[in-house]
Amino acid sequence: MNFHTRKWVKPEDLNPNGTLFGGSLLRWIDEEAAIYAICQLDNQRVVTKFMSEINFVSSARQGDIIELGMTATHFGRTSITLRCEVRNKITRKSILTVEKMVFVNLDENGEPAPHGRTQIRYAEETFARYRESSRQVPQSAVAVEDERAAARAEADSLH
Ligand SMILES: CC(C)(COP(=O)(O)OP(=O)(O)OC[C@H]1O[C@@H](n2cnc3c(N)ncnc32)[C@H](O)[C@@H]1OP(=O)(O)O)[C@@H](O)C(=O)NCCC(=O)NCCS
């Protein structure tokens, strides 16, 4: 499980009991899980479809640093299932677990669309793909400029 995001529990995140408000935690988890699903499926159009029961294992207090962990447990045809855990960064004591969060990959019409993924994509792979695609930019820019020059030459020859 990868723990990417750290949060510092502040006064505005507390419930009247003086511990971390569950709603704040769920908002952070939903966003973190959505980002994870977006990166795994390489598509910004993903929506939360299902969340299993949430186990608030222990409370966090003001000043605690907590970290949010995610892992993909299943790749479906249009969906991805994640397991989530939040823990205290220093003590590693578990604060919350969600066994199952399902996100659905959508097309431009908002309909479920196959994502074609079958296994976890790691950050290095995503970066390598980005580097590969950005390497192609100058080539395609040259190709576009060549096309423009050819069009100008053709236009000139018509005059
Ligand atoms: C997401 C949505 C388009 C899916 O529509 P749908 O008619 O349920 O689509 P499908 O029946 O084709 O199911 C899509 C996928 O979700 C899975 N799924 C559907 N219901 C599920 C459930 N209760 N639990 C787990 N997975 C479920 C299906 O198994 C399928 O996955 P697969 O293709 O990998 O097998 C629709 O339910 C929706 O728009 N929901 C609202 C989403 C939303 O607003 N979320 C909150 C804000 S992000």
The ligand as a Gaussian input file, in Angstrom:
#p B3LYP/6-31G(d) Opt

LIG

0 1
 C      -21.141000       5.434000     -12.230000
 C      -22.391000       5.175000     -13.071000
 C      -22.275000       5.887000     -14.408000
 C      -22.410000       3.669000     -13.293000
 O      -23.585000       3.348000     -13.903000
 P      -24.118000       1.837000     -13.838000
 O      -25.364000       1.800000     -14.622000
 O      -24.113000       1.336000     -12.443000
 O      -22.988000       1.096000     -14.656000
 P      -22.725000      -0.438000     -14.751000
 O      -23.862000      -1.286000     -14.247000
 O      -22.268000      -0.660000     -16.173000
 O      -21.509000      -0.687000     -13.764000
 C      -20.280000      -0.054000     -13.988000
 C      -19.236000      -0.733000     -13.130000
 O      -19.531000      -0.490000     -11.755000
 C      -19.629000      -1.725000     -11.050000
 N      -20.666000      -1.574000     -10.045000
 C      -21.937000      -1.168000     -10.265000
 N      -22.601000      -1.167000      -9.100000
 C      -21.725000      -1.542000      -8.142000
 C      -21.812000      -1.734000      -6.727000
 N      -22.946000      -1.517000      -6.054000
 N      -20.726000      -2.144000      -6.075000
 C      -19.569000      -2.373000      -6.716000
 N      -19.411000      -2.208000      -8.057000
 C      -20.491000      -1.807000      -8.741000
 C      -20.005000      -2.748000     -12.089000
 O      -19.631000      -4.064000     -11.679000
 C      -19.213000      -2.248000     -13.277000
 O      -17.857000      -2.614000     -13.146000
 P      -17.091000      -3.557000     -14.222000
 O      -17.368000      -2.999000     -15.590000
 O      -15.642000      -3.408000     -13.881000
 O      -17.599000      -4.939000     -14.039000
 C      -23.686000       5.659000     -12.367000
 O      -24.013000       4.748000     -11.331000
 C      -23.514000       7.040000     -11.760000
 O      -23.440000       8.030000     -12.493000
 N      -23.473000       7.116000     -10.421000
 C      -23.201000       8.394000      -9.742000
 C      -21.703000       8.602000      -9.526000
 C      -21.445000       9.801000      -8.686000
 O      -22.032000      10.851000      -8.900000
 N      -20.542000       9.670000      -7.704000
 C      -20.284000      10.707000      -6.718000
 C      -19.433000      11.807000      -7.198000
 S      -17.856000      11.345000      -7.838000

